[in-house]
Amino acid sequence: MNIALIGATGFVGAAVLSTLLQRGHRVTALVRDPSKLAPQPGLTAAVADAYDADAIAAAVRGHDAVVSAFNPGWNDPALYDNFMRGSAAIERGVELGGVRRLLVVGGAGSLFVAPGVQLVDTPAFLDHVPPNIVPGAKAARDALNTLRANTALDWTFLSPPAMLGQVEATGGYRVGGEDLLMDGDKPAGIAVADLALAIADEIEQPRHLRARFTVASQA
């Protein structure tokens, strides 16, 4: 497939890029600075600003799917506003570019821990997550709510588990829906390489169209 990837130089995006290329897909990475990407077979760098819908549209046009691992940066002083602004520009840009398939990598904060209670609103979340990250978690939740209303795109929103990157890779994963996955009495985790597998699988064989799902390491 021809896949456009936003956020290819980030923690999740770099793993997704590696997995997609290993599977033989052709990837166009939308970046501000192409020098941050090492040349690889199957990889094309396209200069595009994640806050510019028209630039995104021009870069993604003709692709089969777009994967967005966009994040303004956890230390961005305007994290919430920029997260929302970038998410809106990406959603609009993909539409303008004529690509129907969009997979967005979000956060665990919007997963439910009890009926009507999302993780980001719990005291435990605020106690364990650095203050600078909280605005990004809330923005990811609000971006998901906005995306739920989109009927023009075949979108998917993937929330990683609470402990992303804090467990060993297993080469597989288990799938959940709207609720936070657990490992016994503790929040579950997943290696970033296994999260990338789930993203690639969903792009190749969509199972969660216009829906959110989550994954975690195999129990």
C-alpha positions in Angstrom: 0.0 0.0 0.0 0.9 3.7 -0.3 0.7 5.0 3.3 1.2 8.6 4.5 2.6 8.8 8.0 2.4 11.9 10.2 4.8 11.9 13.2 7.3 9.5 11.8 10.2 10.8 13.9 8.4 10.4 17.2 8.4 7.5 19.7 5.4 5.7 18.2 5.8 7.0 14.7 9.3 5.7 14.3 8.2 2.2 15.3 5.2 2.4 12.9 7.5 3.5 10.1 9.9 0.6 10.7 7.0 -1.9 10.7 5.3 -0.6 7.6 8.5 -0.6 5.6 9.4 -4.2 6.8 6.0 -5.3 5.5 6.8 -3.9 2.1 4.5 -0.8 2.1 5.6 2.4 0.5 5.6 5.2 3.1 5.5 8.9 2.7 6.6 10.6 5.9 5.2 14.1 6.4 7.9 16.0 8.3 9.1 19.6 8.8 12.8 18.6 8.6 13.6 15.7 6.2 17.1 15.5 7.6 15.7 13.9 10.7 14.8 10.8 8.6 17.5 8.4 7.5 17.0 7.3 3.8 15.5 3.8 3.5 14.1 1.8 0.6 10.4 2.5 0.2 10.5 5.8 2.2 9.8 9.2 0.8 10.0 12.4 2.9 7.4 15.1 2.2 7.8 18.5 3.8 4.5 19.5 5.4 3.3 21.4 8.4 0.9 19.4 10.6 -1.0 22.6 11.3 -1.6 23.3 7.7 -4.5 21.4 6.2 -3.7 22.4 2.6 -0.1 21.2 2.9 -1.3 18.0 4.4 -3.8 17.5 1.6 -1.2 18.0 -1.0 1.2 15.5 0.7 -1.4 12.7 1.2 -3.2 12.9 -2.1 -3.1 9.6 -4.0 -2.3 7.5 -0.9 -4.3 4.5 0.3 -4.3 5.5 3.9 -3.0 8.0 6.4 -1.6 7.1 9.9 -1.3 10.0 12.3 1.0 9.7 15.4 0.9 13.5 15.7 2.0 15.1 19.0 3.1 18.7 19.4 5.6 17.6 22.1 4.8 16.9 25.8 6.8 20.1 26.8 4.9 22.4 24.5 3.5 25.2 26.8 0.4 25.4 24.6 0.1 21.6 24.4 -3.7 21.4 24.6 -4.4 24.1 22.0 -1.7 22.9 19.6 -2.9 19.3 19.9 -6.4 20.3 19.0 -5.3 22.6 16.2 -3.0 20.0 14.7 -5.6 17.2 15.0 -8.2 19.4 13.2 -5.8 20.3 10.5 -4.9 16.7 9.9 -8.5 15.5 9.8 -9.4 18.3 7.4 -6.3 17.8 5.3 -6.9 14.1 4.8 -10.5 14.9 3.6 -9.2 17.6 1.2 -6.6 15.2 -0.1 -9.3 12.7 -1.0 -8.0 9.9 1.2 -10.8 8.1 3.1 -8.8 5.9 5.5 -7.3 7.6 8.5 -5.9 5.9 11.6 -5.2 8.2 14.6 -3.0 7.1 17.5 -4.4 8.7 20.6 -3.9 8.3 24.3 -5.0 6.0 27.1 -6.6 8.8 29.0 -9.9 8.6 27.3 -10.4 4.9 28.0 -13.1 4.1 30.6 -12.2 2.6 34.0 -15.9 2.5 35.1 -19.2 3.3 33.5 -19.0 7.0 32.5 -15.6 7.5 34.1 -12.5 8.0 31.9 -9.0 7.4 33.1 -8.0 11.1 32.6 -10.6 12.2 35.1 -9.5 9.9 38.0 -7.3 11.0 40.9 -5.0 8.1 40.2 -4.2 9.5 36.7 -3.5 12.9 38.1 -1.3 11.4 40.8 0.8 9.3 38.5 1.1 11.4 35.3 3.5 14.4 35.1 1.5 17.7 35.0 2.8 18.7 31.6 1.3 15.6 30.0 -2.3 16.1 31.4 -3.3 18.8 28.8 -2.2 16.4 26.0 -4.3 13.6 27.5 -7.3 15.8 27.7 -6.8 17.1 24.1 -6.5 13.5 22.8 -9.9 12.8 24.4 -11.5 15.9 22.9 -9.9 15.1 19.5 -11.5 11.6 19.6 -14.9 13.2 20.4 -14.5 15.4 17.4 -13.5 12.5 15.2 -16.5 10.5 16.2 -18.7 13.0 14.4 -16.8 12.6 11.1 -18.8 10.8 8.5 -16.6 11.6 5.5 -13.6 9.5 6.6 -13.2 5.8 7.4 -11.4 6.7 10.6 -10.0 4.6 13.4 -8.7 5.8 16.7 -6.3 3.6 18.6 -5.7 4.2 22.2 -2.5 2.5 23.6 -2.7 1.0 27.1 -1.7 3.0 30.2 1.9 1.6 30.3 3.1 2.2 26.8 6.7 1.2 26.3 7.2 -0.3 29.7 7.0 -4.0 28.9 8.9 -6.3 26.7 7.9 -6.9 23.1 6.0 -10.2 22.5 5.3 -10.1 18.8 1.6 -10.0 19.4 -1.1 -8.2 21.3 -4.7 -8.5 22.7 -7.5 -6.2 21.6 -10.0 -4.3 23.7 -12.7 -1.7 23.0 -13.5 1.4 25.0 -12.3 0.2 28.4 -8.8 0.4 29.9 -7.1 -3.1 29.6 -5.7 -4.5 32.8 -3.0 -6.9 33.8 -4.4 -8.4 37.0 -5.1 -5.4 39.3 -2.7 -3.1 37.4 -3.1 -1.2 34.1 -1.7 -3.3 31.2 1.1 -2.2 29.0 2.5 -2.8 25.6 5.9 -2.5 23.8 5.9 0.2 21.2 7.0 -2.4 18.6 3.8 -4.4 19.4 1.7 -1.3 19.2 3.1 -0.7 15.7 2.1 -4.3 14.8 -1.5 -3.5 15.8 -1.5 -0.3 13.7 -0.1 -2.1 10.6 -2.7 -4.9 11.0 -5.5 -2.4 11.3 -4.4 -0.6 8.1 -4.0 -3.8 6.2 -7.3 -5.4 7.4 -9.6 -2.8 8.9 -11.7 -4.1 11.8 -12.5 -0.9 13.6 -13.9 1.5 11.1 -15.4 4.6 12.6 -14.5 3.2 16.0 -12.0 3.4 18.8 -10.1 0.4 20.1 -7.2 -0.4 22.4 -4.5 -3.0 22.6 -2.2 -4.4 25.2 0.5 -7.1 25.6 -0.8 -10.7 25.4 -1.8 -11.9 28.9 
